[in-house]
């Protein structure tokens, strides 16, 4: 089993839709979790950090299920500018081991 | 100015040539990393350094070497470039709390 698994997509959704991505991780020692977004040929940028059960920032909500070892990212009221690849990144407690998932591609259509 | 600066932004080099990619940061972070990204494979760790005297191999270090010249500088070298090292290379930094990475803009390297 890969350390981090994500549905590669693409997820094609209309503007205004709600979309959710899941990410599963195999290392039960993972303590911190991050979602990054990456635009085509650009560097990944930190979107959200998740240290407890979840986090919410505007239209974005991340939820963590430690028992099942998955985290999700929910995007409400999708905008065209949300089109990107979303990377799931678990990390150990000391931030010494970040493992990047392969990413899920989102296309928001007009 | 960007927090993490990579040079060059693009480079085309010939097989067998030595090439160095440079990274400098103004974040004041101790931890620095080099990743490569290939289509469909995601980001893979090449080397990382937690302070000036610390160098660690990552998942795919063969064919690469690094130098941590100062807290703010971390360079990646390809001693003898080969075509399958064609990729997008990212430098990243993080603080000691592990609160996430800041990435440079990347170096697009093509080995012909």
Interface residues (C-beta under 8 A of the other chain):
Chain A: X32 X34 X36 X41 X42 X43 X44 X45 X46 X49 X87 X91 X92 X93 X94 X95 X96 X98 X100 X101 X102 X103
Chain B: X31 X35 X40 X41 X42 X43 X45 X50 X88 X90 X94 X95 X96 X97 X98 X99 X100 X101 X102 X103 X104 X105 X106 X108
